[in-house]
Amino acid sequence: MTKYYDILKAPIITEQSTKLIESQNKYTFKVDRKANKVEIKKAIETIFNVNVLSVNTINVLPKFKRMGKYEGYKSAYKKAVVKLAEGQKIDAFTI
């Protein structure tokens, strides 16, 4: 059971992801980089007790950042956009 909680890292709550929730019932998560679509689907269905219709994944590359004389990169991560069945929702995203 703890394996599913290791796959999902955090929800991504931005202006664009909020519009996806309202218009298309799609939720966005930051997930483990080694997780595949089947594992992500099982984790979300088990943790939130919902039906997942589709999973789209995106590998977000590291972004170059500079603070004064210091330079570096932001961490790379994997993002999953999950479409739920009609009439279902995840309460973690509601404010």
Phi, psi and omega in degrees: 000325180290342178299320180295324179287339176282334181287313180275119181271308183195153172283148176256113183244101177231178179296318180292318180291328177294322177294323177295323179295313184290320187269320188239002181059043178246134182244145185245133181228150167269125187236170178296141185293337181268354184284142176257178186296323181294316179295320179296317179298313180297320181296314182291319178296323181286314185289313187260355178057053179230169176259124181262128178271317181209157178227125173245135182241149180224130172270114181270120183284158178295144183250133180287133179227151178222132175236097183066239180270355182267134180237152178182191182232145170285158182289145173278152178206171178248136182243139179238130175251118188247128176261127181263163177294157182301132177087356179258154179209163177251123185288342181294339183268346181277142183252000000 
